[in-house]
C-alpha cells in the first residue's frame, strides 16, 4: 500500500473520514473482524461532533478495543484505509489492546473517503511507516449508537467512568448531561471548561456547549456573560454548580457563621476551622473542601483517608482541586512534602490530619466517633 507522510496523513485521514452524508456527526460502532491466521477481533467507536460558524470543523474521537493483547515484543497499530485508492495512514499505536485518538479537523469533501478502520500487528521496534501485517478490520461508517446506549454500547476510554464521576461531581453534571456532551465530540478537558464556564456565567452547560458548537471562541463565550477570558479559564476553587450561581444570601447559616470566625495564622497560611462533623476543611469562601459525598467518591476511587485529608489541607490554602492534588501524587513521582514546598506551605502542618471527621476504616458511610 502507498503510505502518506504521517503528519499530513493523519490530518487528511480524519478529514476524509468526515466527508459525505454517511459520515455525519454522531456515534457509530464498527465491528473489527479477524484477518489472517493470527487475526484479532474487537469493536471500534467513532464520535464526530460538528463545529459550525465561519470556519467550520469537526471534533473527532476514535476508540478501538480488541479482544486480546498483542504477543510479547509486538504492538497493535490502528489505521484508516482507503481500499479503492490503496491508501493507508496510521492513527496510533495501541496501549495493550486499546487505542483512543482525538482530533479537531476541518471538513473537506472528497469522492474517495477512507472506507475502513484496520489493525496491524507490528514489532515493538518497528521503524517503517507502512503496516506490516493487517490482522483485523471493520467497514465504515458502522451502526449508529443511540444516546440511551452510549455508556454501555460504545467503546470508550478506560478512564471514562472516572472522568464522568469526577467532572460530574465537581460541576453538578448528571450522567446524561455528561454523555450528551461526549456524544457531541467534546473531550474531558472541554467538558470541565464547559462546566466551569456555565457556573461562572450562571447558564446551563448545554448553552455553553451550543455556543462552542456554533464556532464561538472562549473569548466570545466570556464576553457574552460579561466576563474576561481569564476569568472564564481560571480554575474554579470550590465545587461549582453548572447553570446557577450561588449568591451569598443562599449560603447556609453554618457557613455564614464560619465566614465570621477568625482564622489563626500558622506559617503565613490561614488554617480553616472545622465547624461540622460532616465537613473536613473549607475554602476561603466557606464552601466545604471535603464532605461526605466527596469522601465517598474518593474512597471508592481507591484513595486513603490520609491522602484525601492532606490534599484537603493543601487545597484549603491554595484553592486547588483536591482531585488534581491526589492525581499529582498518585500518577507522578511527587510527594506531599514537595507539593507543600512548591506552594510555600509547611509539610508538617499540612500533614496534620488529626481532625479527620469520617471513618478511617473506609467501611462506614457515617462520621467516626
Secondary structure, DSSP 8 states (H G I E B T S, - for coil): -EE--HHHHHHHHHHHHT-SGGG-SEEEEEEEEE-STT---EEEEEEEEEE-STT-EEEEEEEEEESS---TTEEEEEEEEETTTTEEEEEEE-BTTEEEEEEEEE----SS---EEEEEEEETT---SS-S-EEEEEESS-EE--GGGHHHHS---TTHHHHHHHHHHHHT--HHHHHHHHHTT--HHHHHHHHHHHHHHT--HHHHHHHHHTT--HHHHHHHTT--HHHHHS--SS---TT----GGGS-HHHHHHHHS---EETTEE------TTEEEE-TTS-EEEEHHHHHHHHHTT--HHHHHHHHHHHHHH---HHHHHHHHHHSS--HHHHHHHTT--HHHHT--TT--B-SSS--SSB--
